[in-house]
Amino acid sequence: MVNRSRISLIEKRAFDVSGIQSQLADCEWNEIKLRSEHPKSPHREVDDIWVRYNPIENYSGDMGAFNGEHEAKWYPIAQRLPAAKSVSEQLMERLGGVQLGFVLLTRITPGKRVYPHIDQGWHARHYEKFCVCVKANKNQAFHFEGEELRTEDGDLFWFDNAYPHWVTNESNQERISMIVCIRRNI
């Protein structure tokens, strides 16, 4: 049986993320709190900006249905984050993507975390997850049992969200990640 890693650094400094960093100054975090509002959510200590996903007008109160099969669309915030949209499209091209799903910016403030969880549902199984590190440092880590990855600004990595994973920020700086979900023909 092959022991396949659940996380892989694809490229150090893969993207110049300075444009995303500067454009975030004009954006509000947590306009959509569907991932973080429940007190037991693994994302309860995280701030989000939803850049692309199932159009929010399709949300009827049932998160399971909302996460079900759908065609992702850019949210209006993408107009204020053209660098995030550009990096997502560059990543699609670089990886030979055939379908772009969720594009999500997450922020973990100092001392906070994402708690261990497995991503569930159609979207989680339909797409691969990639992370572009917008703001990161060596005192922050993405974890799986027995594995961790410490990154810097611009780094690109892949992770398998079908296994328990979590993120810690033991630094004095915020950690900002851009999760880009891509379907490839492989």
C-alpha positions as CSV (number, residue, x, y, z in Angstrom):
1,M,0.0,0.0,0.0
2,V,1.4,3.4,-1.0
3,N,1.5,6.0,1.8
4,R,0.6,9.1,-0.2
5,S,1.2,12.5,1.4
6,R,-1.9,14.5,2.2
7,I,-0.1,17.8,1.6
8,S,2.5,18.9,-1.0
9,L,4.4,22.2,-1.4
10,I,4.1,22.8,-5.2
11,E,6.3,25.9,-5.5
12,K,8.0,28.4,-3.2
13,R,7.1,32.0,-4.1
14,A,4.9,30.8,-6.9
15,F,3.0,34.1,-7.1
16,D,3.5,37.8,-6.3
17,V,0.7,38.4,-3.8
18,S,1.5,42.0,-3.1
19,G,-1.6,43.1,-5.2
20,I,-3.9,40.9,-3.1
21,Q,-2.3,42.2,0.1
22,S,-2.9,45.8,-0.9
23,Q,-6.4,45.3,-2.3
24,L,-7.5,43.6,0.9
25,A,-7.3,47.0,2.6
26,D,-10.5,48.0,0.7
27,C,-12.4,44.9,1.6
28,E,-14.7,43.9,4.5
29,W,-14.1,40.5,6.1
30,N,-17.0,38.3,7.2
31,E,-19.7,39.7,4.9
32,I,-20.7,36.0,4.6
33,K,-20.3,34.0,7.8
34,L,-21.8,30.7,6.8
35,R,-18.6,28.8,7.6
36,S,-17.7,30.5,10.8
37,E,-20.9,31.6,12.6
38,H,-21.7,28.4,14.4
39,P,-19.9,28.2,17.8
40,K,-18.7,24.6,17.1
41,S,-17.6,25.3,13.5
42,P,-13.9,24.3,13.0
43,H,-13.7,27.8,11.3
44,R,-15.1,29.7,14.2
45,E,-11.9,31.7,14.8
46,V,-11.4,32.5,11.1
47,D,-12.4,35.5,9.0
48,D,-13.5,34.9,5.5
49,I,-14.0,36.7,2.2
50,W,-15.9,34.6,-0.3
51,V,-14.7,35.6,-3.8
52,R,-16.3,32.8,-5.9
53,Y,-18.8,30.1,-5.0
54,N,-22.4,29.0,-5.5
55,P,-24.2,32.3,-5.8
56,I,-25.3,33.4,-2.4
57,E,-28.9,34.0,-3.5
58,N,-29.1,30.2,-3.8
59,Y,-28.7,29.8,-0.1
60,S,-32.0,28.9,1.5
61,G,-30.9,28.1,5.0
62,D,-29.7,24.5,4.2
63,M,-25.9,24.5,4.0
64,G,-25.8,20.9,2.8
65,A,-27.9,21.8,-0.2
66,F,-25.9,25.0,-0.8
67,N,-22.7,23.0,-0.9
68,G,-24.3,20.5,-3.3
69,E,-23.7,20.4,-7.0
70,H,-23.6,23.9,-8.5
71,E,-21.8,26.2,-11.0
72,A,-19.6,28.6,-9.1
73,K,-19.8,32.3,-10.0
74,W,-17.6,35.3,-9.1
75,Y,-19.1,37.3,-6.2
76,P,-19.2,41.1,-6.5
77,I,-16.2,41.4,-4.1
78,A,-14.0,40.0,-7.0
79,Q,-14.3,43.5,-8.6
80,R,-12.4,44.9,-5.6
81,L,-9.9,42.0,-5.6
82,P,-8.8,41.8,-9.3
83,A,-5.4,40.4,-8.2
84,A,-7.1,37.5,-6.4
85,K,-9.1,36.8,-9.5
86,S,-6.0,37.0,-11.7
87,V,-4.0,34.7,-9.5
88,S,-6.9,32.2,-9.5
89,E,-7.0,32.2,-13.3
90,Q,-3.2,31.9,-13.6
91,L,-3.4,28.9,-11.3
92,M,-6.1,27.3,-13.4
93,E,-4.0,27.7,-16.5
94,R,-0.8,26.5,-14.8
95,L,-2.4,23.4,-13.4
96,G,-4.5,22.5,-16.5
97,G,-7.7,23.2,-14.7
98,V,-11.0,22.6,-16.5
99,Q,-13.4,24.0,-13.8
100,L,-12.9,26.6,-11.2
101,G,-14.9,26.3,-7.9
102,F,-14.6,28.1,-4.6
103,V,-12.1,30.9,-4.2
104,L,-11.9,31.9,-0.6
105,L,-9.7,34.2,1.4
106,T,-9.2,33.3,5.0
107,R,-7.6,35.2,7.8
108,I,-6.4,33.7,11.1
109,T,-5.4,36.3,13.6
110,P,-2.5,35.7,16.1
111,G,-3.1,32.9,18.5
112,K,-6.2,31.6,16.7
113,R,-6.7,28.5,14.6
114,V,-8.8,26.3,12.3
115,Y,-9.8,23.3,14.3
116,P,-9.4,19.7,13.0
117,H,-12.0,18.8,10.5
118,I,-12.7,16.9,7.2
119,D,-14.4,18.8,4.4
120,Q,-17.6,17.1,3.4
121,G,-20.0,17.1,0.5
122,W,-20.1,17.3,-3.3
123,H,-17.8,20.3,-3.6
124,A,-15.1,18.8,-1.4
125,R,-15.0,15.6,-3.5
126,H,-15.4,17.3,-6.9
127,Y,-12.5,19.7,-6.7
128,E,-8.9,19.6,-5.6
129,K,-7.8,22.2,-3.0
130,F,-4.9,24.5,-3.5
131,C,-3.6,27.2,-1.3
132,V,-1.8,30.4,-2.2
133,C,-0.3,32.0,0.9
134,V,-1.0,35.7,0.9
135,K,0.5,36.4,4.3
136,A,2.4,33.6,6.1
137,N,5.4,33.0,8.2
138,K,7.3,30.1,9.9
139,N,5.3,30.3,13.1
140,Q,2.1,29.4,11.4
141,A,1.4,25.9,10.1
142,F,-1.1,23.8,8.1
143,H,-1.4,20.3,9.8
144,F,-2.4,16.8,9.2
145,E,-1.7,14.0,11.7
146,G,2.1,13.4,11.5
147,E,2.6,16.2,8.8
148,E,2.8,19.9,8.8
149,L,3.7,22.6,6.3
150,R,5.1,26.0,7.2
151,T,5.0,28.6,4.4
152,E,5.8,32.1,3.3
153,D,4.1,34.8,1.2
154,G,3.5,33.6,-2.3
155,D,4.0,29.9,-1.7
156,L,1.6,27.4,-3.4
157,F,0.5,24.1,-1.9
158,W,-2.0,21.3,-2.5
159,F,-3.9,19.5,0.2
160,D,-6.2,16.5,0.5
161,N,-9.2,17.7,2.5
162,A,-10.6,14.2,2.8
163,Y,-8.4,13.7,5.9
164,P,-8.5,15.6,9.2
165,H,-6.6,18.9,8.9
166,W,-6.2,22.1,10.8
167,V,-4.2,25.4,10.8
168,T,-2.4,27.1,13.7
169,N,-1.1,30.7,14.0
170,E,1.4,30.9,16.8
171,S,2.9,34.1,15.5
172,N,2.2,37.8,16.2
173,Q,1.0,38.3,12.6
174,E,-2.2,37.4,10.8
175,R,-2.2,34.5,8.4
176,I,-4.0,35.1,5.1
177,S,-4.6,32.2,2.7
178,M,-6.4,32.0,-0.6
179,I,-8.0,28.6,-1.1
180,V,-8.6,27.9,-4.8
181,C,-10.7,24.8,-5.7
182,I,-9.9,23.4,-9.1
183,R,-11.1,20.4,-11.1
184,R,-8.5,18.9,-13.4
185,N,-8.6,16.1,-16.0
186,I,-5.9,13.8,-14.6
